[in-house]
Amino acid sequence: MTDPNRPRGKPLFVGPALAAAVSAGWTGYWLMIKPGSDTASRRPPSPAAMEIDERDQRLVTMGEPLYATNCASCHGADMEGQADWQRRLPNGRLPAPPHDETGHTWHHPDSTLFDIVKYGTAALLPVDYETDMGGYEDILTDAEIRAVLAYIKSRWPDDIRDRHRQMTEAARQ
């Protein structure tokens, strides 16, 4: 049920919880919604995500120019994200987060990252969630999405990549 007095763009059920998560640096945690829950993704996880191996130099090389063309304008050429990315804009939306180790991208398993790029953030959240991150389903192929993500992951420090691999493996089970 939608509250007509609530500002648009802010999910009713996560307002205070999301604010706390953002300030604690766990912005991305709320995206990791388990299928079957009341707030589950409107899409099943994409089998096309498979493993996205940042150690595959061919994939990383393919992903670098794709990132520059499709992602850098919002997420930054050095993956630094937009200024004050943890604070909502006047329109209620969050700025683009960094994709380096200072952001929350690495807090999501490969399948979630793939689905965010392919379908957009809103496809994984409640119907009334508003975001500037649209999907690239009609712009990038599945292989190109994997390449962009491999490039992003290749820029993370080794300890973050190790933790991310463990999280992705746990999410598969």
N, CA, C and O of each residue as an XYZ file, in Angstrom:
692
protein
N       0.848     -1.179      0.000
C       0.000      0.000      0.000
C       0.888      1.235      0.000
O       1.842      1.306      0.775
N       0.603      2.171     -0.822
C       1.393      3.388     -0.940
C       0.811      4.488     -0.079
O      -0.397      4.725     -0.083
N       1.686      5.160      0.666
C       1.293      6.282      1.501
C       1.320      7.545      0.640
O       2.391      7.937      0.177
N       0.168      8.198      0.409
C       0.145      9.375     -0.455
C       0.918     10.560      0.111
O       1.249     11.482     -0.635
N       1.217     10.562      1.413
C       1.944     11.676      2.025
C       3.451     11.486      1.987
O       4.198     12.406      2.319
N       3.904     10.313      1.588
C       5.320     10.000      1.571
C       5.951     10.569      0.304
O       5.350     10.495     -0.768
N       7.167     11.142      0.412
C       7.841     11.644     -0.793
C       8.121     10.500     -1.761
O       8.512      9.410     -1.344
N       7.919     10.752     -3.063
C       8.160      9.721     -4.066
C       9.645      9.374     -4.125
O      10.511     10.204     -3.849
N       9.905      8.133     -4.490
C      11.274      7.708     -4.678
C      11.916      7.099     -3.443
O      13.056      6.639     -3.509
N      11.213      7.086     -2.320
C      11.760      6.491     -1.113
C      10.870      5.320     -0.721
O       9.703      5.516     -0.384
N      11.408      4.105     -0.763
C      10.590      2.950     -0.411
C      10.085      3.056      1.019
O      10.861      3.308      1.941
N       8.804      2.866      1.198
C       8.161      3.001      2.494
C       8.759      2.047      3.517
O       8.981      2.437      4.663
N       9.022      0.809      3.127
C       9.439     -0.186      4.083
C      10.910     -0.102      4.480
O      11.308     -0.794      5.417
N      11.738      0.707      3.821
C      13.149      0.752      4.168
C      13.646      2.136      4.551
O      14.848      2.294      4.764
N      12.798      3.137      4.650
C      13.242      4.499      4.922
C      14.280      4.609      6.024
O      15.441      4.886      5.721
N      13.923      4.407      7.293
C      14.904      4.537      8.369
C      15.998      3.478      8.280
O      17.164      3.768      8.550
N      15.638      2.266      7.910
C      16.635      1.194      7.813
C      17.662      1.517      6.737
O      18.857      1.299      6.933
N      17.203      2.033      5.606
C      18.127      2.382      4.531
C      19.038      3.521      4.955
O      20.235      3.489      4.673
N      18.499      4.514      5.619
C      19.325      5.633      6.081
C      20.418      5.132      7.023
O      21.563      5.578      6.935
N      20.079      4.223      7.908
C      21.071      3.659      8.824
C      22.107      2.840      8.066
O      23.302      2.910      8.355
N      21.642      2.068      7.101
C      22.565      1.246      6.313
C      23.532      2.114      5.530
O      24.723      1.811      5.457
N      23.025      3.194      4.945
C      23.881      4.090      4.172
C      24.939      4.707      5.072
O      26.119      4.727      4.723
N      24.531      5.203      6.210
C      25.491      5.861      7.096
C      26.498      4.870      7.651
O      27.610      5.260      8.008
N      26.140      3.608      7.732
C      27.058      2.589      8.231
C      27.940      2.016      7.130
O      28.817      1.194      7.396
N      27.708      2.447      5.897
C      28.524      1.954      4.803
C      28.023      0.657      4.199
O      28.742      0.017      3.433
N      26.808      0.259      4.528
C      26.252     -0.999      4.030
C      25.159     -0.748      3.016
O      24.189     -1.503      2.948
N      25.301      0.297      2.230
C      24.298      0.682      1.245
C      23.821     -0.504      0.424
O      22.620     -0.667      0.208
N      24.729     -1.313     -0.023
C      24.373     -2.397     -0.927
C      23.700     -3.580     -0.283
O      23.120     -4.398     -0.998
N      23.743     -3.721      1.021
C      23.208     -4.913      1.654
C      21.741     -5.156      1.322
O      21.340     -6.300      1.110
N      20.946     -4.111      1.276
C      19.512     -4.262      1.041
C      19.202     -4.771     -0.350
O      18.081     -5.220     -0.588
N      20.143     -4.723     -1.278
C      19.897     -5.274     -2.610
C      19.968     -6.790     -2.618
O      19.464     -7.429     -3.542
N      20.592     -7.377     -1.595
C      20.775     -8.815     -1.567
C      19.543     -9.474     -0.955
O      19.611    -10.036      0.138
N      18.446     -9.403     -1.647
C      17.174     -9.930     -1.178
C      17.028    -11.362     -1.655
O      17.221    -11.645     -2.838
N      16.695    -12.256     -0.762
C      16.564    -13.662     -1.102
C      15.286    -13.910     -1.903
O      14.225    -13.398     -1.547
N      15.381    -14.704     -2.999
C      14.167    -15.066     -3.733
C      13.175    -15.756     -2.806
O      13.561    -16.533     -1.932
N      11.911    -15.468     -3.003
C      10.863    -16.067     -2.182
C      10.440    -15.197     -1.018
O       9.402    -15.459     -0.410
N      11.208    -14.171     -0.685
C      10.807    -13.288      0.410
C       9.764    -12.303     -0.108
O       9.564    -12.179     -1.317
N       9.106    -11.611      0.806
C       8.059    -10.663      0.409
C       8.597     -9.523     -0.445
O       7.851     -8.935     -1.228
N       9.872     -9.206     -0.306
C      10.460     -8.102     -1.061
C      11.463     -8.611     -2.095
O      12.369     -7.878     -2.493
N      11.306     -9.859     -2.532
C      12.260    -10.456     -3.465
C      12.259     -9.733     -4.804
O      11.310     -9.036     -5.164
N      13.342     -9.922     -5.517
C      13.483     -9.389     -6.862
C      12.300     -9.803     -7.728
O      11.735    -10.884     -7.561
N      11.940     -8.927     -8.650
C      10.869     -9.264     -9.578
C      11.390    -10.158    -10.692
O      10.609    -10.603    -11.533
N      12.677    -10.429    -10.719
C      13.286    -11.283    -11.737
C      14.094    -12.377    -11.047
O      14.706    -12.133    -10.007
N      14.100    -13.590    -11.620
C      14.996    -14.615    -11.076
C      16.436    -14.261    -11.445
O      16.665    -13.545    -12.419
N      17.409    -14.758    -10.674
C      18.803    -14.473    -11.013
C      19.125    -14.952    -12.430
O      18.612    -15.981    -12.871
N      19.951    -14.226    -13.122
C      20.305    -14.566    -14.494
C      21.317    -15.693    -14.539
O      22.384    -15.589    -13.934
N      21.001    -16.768    -15.244
C      22.007    -17.816    -15.401
C      23.179    -17.333    -16.243
O      24.262    -17.914    -16.185
N      22.974    -16.271    -17.029
C      24.038    -15.745    -17.884
C      25.178    -15.145    -17.078
O      26.275    -14.967    -17.607
N      24.942    -14.831    -15.810
C      25.990    -14.213    -15.002
C      27.163    -15.173    -14.836
O      28.319    -14.781    -14.992
N      26.868    -16.413    -14.524
C      27.897    -17.415    -14.277
C      29.044    -16.791    -13.497
O      28.847    -15.803    -12.789
N      30.225    -17.351    -13.619
C      31.363    -16.741    -12.937
C      31.923    -15.630    -13.803
O      32.102    -15.792    -15.010
N      32.191    -14.522    -13.182
C      32.791    -13.392    -13.884
C      34.224    -13.291    -13.364
O      34.468    -12.773    -12.274
N      35.158    -13.791    -14.155
C      36.535    -13.945    -13.709
C      37.401    -12.754    -14.110
O      37.748    -12.585    -15.279
N      37.738    -11.945    -13.133
C      38.573    -10.769    -13.373
C      40.024    -11.143    -13.655
O      40.829    -10.276    -13.997
N      40.366    -12.412    -13.518
C      41.721    -12.865    -13.852
C      41.849    -13.199    -15.338
O      42.951    -13.446    -15.829
N      40.720    -13.207    -16.054
C      40.703    -13.473    -17.492
C      41.048    -12.174    -18.220
O      40.190    -11.309    -18.400
N      42.311    -12.042    -18.638
C      42.782    -10.782    -19.221
C      42.023    -10.415    -20.487
O      41.828     -9.229    -20.754
N      41.588    -11.394    -21.277
C      40.803    -11.128    -22.480
C      39.498    -10.423    -22.108
O      39.098     -9.457    -22.759
N      38.846    -10.909    -21.067
C      37.591    -10.325    -20.611
C      37.810     -8.909    -20.074
O      37.036     -8.001    -20.378
N      38.857     -8.725    -19.280
C      39.167     -7.414    -18.709
C      39.472     -6.412    -19.822
O      38.995     -5.278    -19.787
N      40.262     -6.827    -20.802
C      40.610     -5.951    -21.928
C      39.369     -5.553    -22.715
O      39.246     -4.410    -23.155
N      38.456     -6.494    -22.890
C      37.195     -6.196    -23.586
C      36.339     -5.237    -22.753
O      35.654     -4.380    -23.310
N      36.372     -5.375    -21.433
C      35.521     -4.580    -20.555
C      35.942     -3.142    -20.355
O      35.097     -2.282    -20.106
N      37.233     -2.859    -20.457
C      37.721     -1.501    -20.185
C      37.085     -0.438    -21.085
O      36.567      0.547    -20.559
N      37.096     -0.588    -22.421
C      36.453      0.449    -23.246
C      34.931      0.457    -23.095
O      34.299      1.502    -23.252
N      34.344     -0.695    -22.794
C      32.895     -0.741    -22.574
C      32.527      0.044    -21.316
O      31.519      0.750    -21.289
N      33.350     -0.084    -20.277
C      33.131      0.696    -19.056
C      33.251      2.187    -19.371
O      32.405      2.984    -18.966
N      34.304      2.555    -20.094
C      34.531      3.968    -20.418
C      33.349      4.552    -21.183
O      32.963      5.696    -20.946
N      32.780      3.790    -22.083
C      31.673      4.265    -22.919
C      30.336      4.274    -22.194
O      29.539      5.193    -22.383
N      30.079      3.271    -21.371
C      28.742      3.081    -20.812
C      28.595      3.392    -19.330
O      27.475      3.572    -18.852
N      29.693      3.459    -18.596
C      29.592      3.563    -17.132
C      30.298      4.786    -16.540
O      29.838      5.363    -15.555
N      31.412      5.168    -17.148
C      32.268      6.198    -16.557
C      31.582      7.554    -16.407
O      31.926      8.318    -15.506
N      30.628      7.863    -17.265
C      29.987      9.174    -17.158
C      29.264      9.353    -15.823
O      29.135     10.481    -15.347
N      28.802      8.291    -15.223
C      28.147      8.376    -13.905
C      29.054      7.870    -12.781
O      29.155      8.498    -11.727
N      29.712      6.731    -13.014
C      30.484      6.085    -11.948
C      31.933      6.536    -11.901
O      32.673      6.134    -11.003
N      32.357      7.369    -12.857
C      33.695      7.938    -12.852
C      34.708      7.138    -13.647
O      34.675      5.908    -13.659
N      35.604      7.844    -14.305
C      36.651      7.198    -15.103
C      37.551      6.329    -14.234
O      38.069      5.311    -14.693
N      37.738      6.733    -12.972
C      38.541      5.957    -12.033
C      37.663      5.189    -11.041
O      38.125      4.761     -9.984
N      36.387      5.023    -11.405
C      35.412      4.277    -10.589
C      35.144      4.940     -9.246
O      34.772      4.272     -8.281
N      35.335      6.263     -9.185
C      35.190      6.990     -7.925
C      33.748      7.337     -7.562
O      33.491      7.774     -6.440
N      32.815      7.157     -8.472
C      31.418      7.476     -8.205
C      31.163      8.974     -8.185
O      32.071      9.773     -8.410
N      29.933      9.341     -7.915
C      29.570     10.749     -7.836
C      29.767     11.262     -6.419
O      29.742     10.490     -5.461
N      29.960     12.559     -6.293
C      30.162     13.185     -4.984
C      28.979     12.897     -4.061
O      27.828     12.847     -4.494
N      29.290     12.710     -2.792
C      28.266     12.465     -1.767
C      27.306     11.343     -2.173
O      26.092     11.463     -2.009
N      27.861     10.264     -2.700
C      27.052      9.165     -3.238
C      26.167      8.485     -2.197
O      25.254      7.746     -2.564
N      26.410      8.713     -0.934
C      25.586      8.097      0.111
C      24.452      9.007      0.588
O      23.670      8.617      1.455
N      24.359     10.197      0.035
C      23.298     11.142      0.421
C      22.304     11.288     -0.725
O      22.688     11.457     -1.882
N      21.043     11.219     -0.390
C      19.996     11.349     -1.401
C      20.006     12.744     -2.017
O      20.265     13.740     -1.341
N      19.723     12.788     -3.284
C      19.575     14.053     -4.005
C      18.204     14.647     -3.691
O      17.366     13.951     -3.117
N      17.948     15.890     -4.039
C      16.628     16.482     -3.798
C      15.478     15.675     -4.426
O      14.352     15.726     -3.932
N      15.750     14.936     -5.502
C      14.697     14.125     -6.125
C      14.502     12.787     -5.424
O      13.673     11.985     -5.854
N      15.254     12.529     -4.346
C      15.100     11.296     -3.578
C      15.974     10.149     -4.043
O      16.029      9.107     -3.390
N      16.648     10.324     -5.146
C      17.497      9.260     -5.680
C      18.906      9.371     -5.117
O      19.336     10.439     -4.682
N      19.613      8.254     -5.135
C      20.999      8.261     -4.695
C      21.917      8.491     -5.886
O      21.657      7.971     -6.971
N      23.000      9.270     -5.702
C      23.984      9.419     -6.769
C      24.644      8.075     -7.082
O      24.538      7.128     -6.303
N      25.316      8.003     -8.213
C      26.005      6.773     -8.613
C      27.132      6.473     -7.628
O      27.960      7.340     -7.350
N      27.167      5.258     -7.102
C      28.220      4.898     -6.154
C      29.539      4.600     -6.864
O      29.562      4.354     -8.070
N      30.638      4.625     -6.103
C      31.912      4.219     -6.691
C      31.919      2.707     -6.920
O      31.248      1.956     -6.212
N      32.677      2.284     -7.906
C      32.860      0.850     -8.146
C      34.210      0.370     -7.647
O      34.552     -0.802     -7.812
N      34.983      1.263     -7.038
C      36.253      0.836     -6.462
C      35.979      0.226     -5.080
O      34.824      0.015     -4.711
N      37.023     -0.048     -4.336
C      36.862     -0.709     -3.037
C      36.176      0.159     -1.992
O      35.780     -0.355     -0.946
N      36.021      1.463     -2.238
C      35.372      2.343     -1.262
C      33.850      2.303     -1.368
O      33.156      2.793     -0.477
N      33.336      1.736     -2.426
C      31.896      1.664     -2.632
C      31.315      0.351     -2.143
O      31.960     -0.395     -1.406
N      30.097      0.082     -2.561
C      29.432     -1.146     -2.123
C      29.283     -2.180     -3.227
O      28.688     -3.234     -3.002
N      29.806     -1.906     -4.405
C      29.666     -2.846     -5.518
C      30.162     -4.227     -5.130
O      29.501     -5.223     -5.424
N      31.293     -4.303     -4.486
C      31.881     -5.597     -4.150
C      31.105     -6.345     -3.060
O      31.412     -7.501     -2.769
N      30.119     -5.705     -2.465
C      29.288     -6.375     -1.467
C      28.210     -7.255     -2.107
O      27.469     -7.932     -1.393
N      28.113     -7.257     -3.421
C      27.097     -8.033     -4.136
C      27.739     -9.182     -4.884
O      28.808     -9.011     -5.471
N      27.111    -10.355     -4.879
C      27.647    -11.464     -5.675
C      27.519    -11.174     -7.170
O      26.763    -10.296     -7.585
N      28.266    -11.923     -7.961
C      28.272    -11.721     -9.410
C      26.875    -11.711    -10.016
O      26.579    -10.876    -10.871
N      26.018    -12.621     -9.585
C      24.677    -12.700    -10.186
C      23.884    -11.415     -9.961
O      23.156    -10.980    -10.854
N      24.012    -10.805     -8.789
C      23.315     -9.549     -8.507
C      23.898     -8.413     -9.335
O      23.160     -7.605     -9.899
N      25.226     -8.352     -9.407
C      25.863     -7.304    -10.213
C      25.436     -7.422    -11.677
O      25.115     -6.421    -12.318
N      25.434     -8.629    -12.191
C      25.028     -8.847    -13.576
C      23.597     -8.363    -13.795
O      23.317     -7.662    -14.768
N      22.700     -8.733    -12.900
C      21.294     -8.358    -13.046
C      21.081     -6.851    -12.918
O      20.225     -6.293    -13.604
N      21.840     -6.190    -12.057
C      21.734     -4.732    -11.931
C      22.114     -4.073    -13.250
O      21.425     -3.166    -13.717
N      23.213     -4.531    -13.852
C      23.636     -3.940    -15.121
C      22.648     -4.281    -16.231
O      22.275     -3.414    -17.021
N      22.232     -5.518    -16.291
C      21.361     -5.929    -17.394
C      19.970     -5.309    -17.299
O      19.456     -4.783    -18.287
N      19.360     -5.370    -16.121
C      17.962     -4.962    -15.979
C      17.752     -3.624    -15.282
O      16.652     -3.074    -15.325
N      18.790     -3.093    -14.640
C      18.657     -1.853    -13.885
C      18.327     -2.142    -12.437
O      17.752     -3.181    -12.116
N      18.688     -1.231    -11.576
C      18.465     -1.403    -10.140
C      16.992     -1.580     -9.809
O      16.643     -2.410     -8.970
N      16.135     -0.823    -10.448
C      14.710     -0.871    -10.127
C      14.096     -2.237    -10.384
O      13.110     -2.593     -9.738
N      14.650     -3.011    -11.309
C      14.116     -4.340    -11.607
C      14.308     -5.309    -10.453
O      13.649     -6.347    -10.397
N      15.201     -4.981     -9.534
C      15.487     -5.876     -8.416
C      14.828     -5.442     -7.118
O      14.945     -6.115     -6.095
N      14.140     -4.320     -7.168
C      13.579     -3.743     -5.951
C      12.074     -3.543     -6.096
O      11.515     -3.826     -7.156
N      11.419     -3.067     -5.059
C       9.971     -2.850     -5.132
C       9.583     -1.965     -6.318
O      10.372     -1.142     -6.783
N       8.385     -2.146     -6.783
C       7.888     -1.493     -7.995
C       8.052      0.020     -7.972
O       8.353      0.609     -9.009
N       7.867      0.665     -6.832
C       7.902      2.125     -6.804
C       9.297      2.706     -6.552
O       9.424      3.913     -6.341
N      10.339      1.882     -6.569
C      11.700      2.381     -6.354
C      12.156      3.166     -7.581
O      12.027      2.695     -8.711
N      12.688      4.363     -7.351
C      13.161      5.210     -8.451
C      14.678      5.296     -8.425
O      15.289      5.449     -7.368
N      15.270      5.195     -9.597
C      16.719      5.205     -9.716
C      17.123      5.766    -11.070
O      16.340      5.755    -12.020
N      18.336      6.249    -11.144
C      18.878      6.693    -12.426
C      19.591      5.551    -13.147
O      19.971      5.698    -14.308
N      19.778      4.410    -12.471
C      20.484      3.273    -13.066
C      19.499      2.399    -13.834
O      18.860      1.505    -13.279
N      19.400      2.685    -15.115
C      18.570      1.867    -15.983
C      19.326      0.630    -16.427
O      20.530      0.512    -16.198
N      18.625     -0.281    -17.057
C      19.250     -1.502    -17.527
C      19.910     -1.337    -18.886
O      19.564     -0.445    -19.661
N      20.855     -2.204    -19.153
C      21.599     -2.199    -20.411
C      21.251     -3.408    -21.277
O      22.014     -3.781    -22.168
N      20.114     -4.006    -21.015
C      19.670     -5.205    -21.718
C      19.653     -5.014    -23.232
O      19.994     -5.936    -23.973
N      19.266     -3.842    -23.695
C      19.193     -3.573    -25.132
C      20.437     -2.851    -25.659
O      20.483     -2.464    -26.827
N      21.437     -2.671    -24.806
C      22.646     -1.940    -25.197
C      23.866     -2.856    -25.222
O      24.657     -2.819    -26.165
N      24.017     -3.680    -24.180
C      25.164     -4.574    -24.059
C      24.705     -6.029    -24.119
O      23.635     -6.371    -23.614
N      25.511     -6.875    -24.735
C      25.232     -8.309    -24.729
C      25.591     -8.868    -23.356
O      26.243     -8.188    -22.564
N      25.178    -10.081    -23.070
C      25.547    -10.713    -21.806
C      27.062    -10.812    -21.677
O      27.610    -10.584    -20.599
N      27.742    -11.150    -22.774
C      29.207    -11.245    -22.746
C      29.836     -9.883    -22.443
O      30.822     -9.810    -21.710
N      29.284     -8.822    -22.992
C      29.807     -7.483    -22.721
C      29.565     -7.066    -21.274
O      30.414     -6.412    -20.669
N      28.426     -7.434    -20.721
C      28.154     -7.139    -19.305
C      29.163     -7.864    -18.426
O      29.710     -7.273    -17.495
N      29.416     -9.140    -18.713
C      30.424     -9.888    -17.947
C      31.796     -9.226    -18.077
O      32.549     -9.165    -17.105
N      32.123     -8.733    -19.270
C      33.416     -8.086    -19.487
C      33.535     -6.798    -18.673
O      34.572     -6.552    -18.058
N      32.495     -5.982    -18.663
C      32.512     -4.746    -17.867
C      32.715     -5.087    -16.395
O      33.519     -4.452    -15.713
N      31.998     -6.076    -15.913
C      32.123     -6.450    -14.499
C      33.499     -7.037    -14.203
O      34.050     -6.797    -13.128
N      34.062     -7.801    -15.137
C      35.420     -8.328    -14.945
C      36.414     -7.176    -14.849
O      37.326     -7.204    -14.022
N      36.238     -6.167    -15.691
C      37.120     -4.997    -15.637
C      36.995     -4.281    -14.286
O      38.005     -3.935    -13.672
N      35.773     -4.063    -13.831
C      35.567     -3.413    -12.529
C      36.251     -4.226    -11.425
O      36.995     -3.679    -10.611
N      35.993     -5.522    -11.408
C      36.559     -6.380    -10.364
C      38.085     -6.433    -10.419
O      38.742     -6.585     -9.389
N      38.648     -6.306    -11.623
C      40.108     -6.371    -11.767
C      40.806     -5.191    -11.092
O      42.002     -5.252    -10.810
N      40.075     -4.145    -10.842
C      40.640     -2.935    -10.234
C      40.610     -2.979     -8.701
O      41.196     -2.116     -8.047
N      39.937     -3.971     -8.133
C      39.852     -4.079     -6.677
C      41.146     -4.661     -6.110
O      41.830     -5.428     -6.786
N      41.480     -4.299     -4.875
C      42.641     -4.918     -4.215
C      42.412     -6.428     -4.039
O      41.272     -6.892     -4.013
N      43.494     -7.170     -3.922
C      43.411     -8.631     -3.817
C      42.499     -9.098     -2.686
O      41.725    -10.039     -2.866
N      42.583     -8.448     -1.514
C      41.764     -8.898     -0.387
C      40.272     -8.715     -0.670
O      39.462     -9.547     -0.262
N      39.909     -7.654     -1.352
C      38.500     -7.428     -1.712
C      38.060     -8.466     -2.738
O      36.960     -9.008     -2.634
N      38.910     -8.748     -3.730
C      38.560     -9.762     -4.733
C      38.390    -11.127     -4.090
O      37.487    -11.875     -4.466
N      39.235    -11.467     -3.132
C      39.101    -12.744     -2.426
C      37.780    -12.807     -1.669
O      37.071    -13.811     -1.736
N      37.451    -11.749     -0.955
C      36.190    -11.711     -0.210
C      34.998    -11.787     -1.158
O      34.009    -12.462     -0.870
N      35.098    -11.092     -2.290
C      34.009    -11.108     -3.261
C      33.826    -12.505     -3.857
O      32.693    -12.955     -4.029
N      34.921    -13.194     -4.172
C      34.826    -14.560     -4.705
C      34.111    -15.472     -3.710
O      33.266    -16.280     -4.095
N      34.456    -15.338     -2.431
C      33.816    -16.152     -1.393
C      32.317    -15.851     -1.315
O      31.503    -16.765     -1.180
N      31.958    -14.578     -1.398
C      30.549    -14.185     -1.340
C      29.792    -14.728     -2.551
O      28.682    -15.240     -2.410
N      30.382    -14.617     -3.726
C      29.735    -15.115     -4.936
C      29.534    -16.621     -4.842
O      28.476    -17.131     -5.213
N      30.523    -17.323     -4.358
C      30.405    -18.781     -4.210
C      29.297    -19.126     -3.204
O      28.497    -20.030     -3.446
N      29.254    -18.423     -2.107
C      28.211    -18.675     -1.092
C      26.819    -18.402     -1.652
O      25.866    -19.101     -1.309
N      26.694    -17.390     -2.512
C      25.397    -17.046     -3.085
C      24.907    -18.123     -4.061
O      23.703    -18.273     -4.271
N      25.833    -18.859     -4.647
C      25.447    -19.924     -5.580
C      24.840    -21.117     -4.867
O      24.125    -21.909     -5.479
N      25.117    -21.251     -3.591
C      24.670    -22.437     -2.850
C      23.339    -22.239     -2.192
O      22.835    -23.149     -1.535
